[in-house]
């Protein structure tokens, strides 16, 4: 069987080594004679798994001791609501920076739950001559008092990534669903980081929350108990039965990342993959990028065929060549190659080779 490279934005491909191990352990995990999906989440064996998973992600991300790591329900959208409900009680205000589809969706949820009088927004994308560029305002010049400022450093739909750290007088809440552990960051600069697991960590249904202890003193709004960060801390992320199989797979991905040299090594590889693909796009008039060079995502490479009448043929032939899920999001069109941590450089090489051949065949 020839290799198939899955460029899906999420749920995304998982490391082959992790999938092979999960397959071998599916019916007999840890010598238990049963699947990890069938054991109690409170058994000593599963508790050991969760403790190791937390230790590994703390090591991989250099998470300080005054931060809690939570393994929660709800995915990214669940955290849109949880952030508001956990931190915006007593008519507190929050600032949302909008740079694409997901940060905009977070605003919609915040307004629905807290009301527009508690949510301020700033659109930070400048679009000139069809090119998207991020312009971050001087937050310290704003005469406001916010509980937090929320932003999404990597927008999967739009292919936009913010590489500069925000300089904020208020706690920073970051939706890192699509770029967590893709490059090194200073966790101590953030009040809270959350991430849906289905891109760089594991399967859908699990979300990771990294929250600074001092933020948990903020007044709350009424909310479902399973999304209460304080209860999650108190009960070690097990107030409700957690998504155990997703937690298991995340734990295996953390081990895989450590075996690959950690986040520093992954950052170097991700840089190589992105440079390879963007360099080809820029060098071939058949394709174009619509994101400024300094804001091009290293996880979600969006590009367009200049002759968009060939889009369907491109997708069809790519699939025939083992390159799947390249169609861009329905809201923006074009193509999107998601090249998360699990995507090997061989997959990017195969994509570039195909794109070269397709352009040569269809150019005038």
Helices and strands as residue ranges (DSSP letters): E 5-6, H 16-25, G 36-38, H 44-61, E 67-72, H 75-87, E 94-98, H 101-114, G 116-118, E 119-123, E 125-128, E 131-134, G 139-141, E 148-151, E 154-155, E 160-161, E 171-175, G 187-189, E 192-196, E 207-212, G 213-217, G 225-227, H 229-234, H 244-259, H 262-283, E 287-288, G 293-295, E 300-305, G 308-310, H 311-320, E 323-324, E 335-338, H 345-362
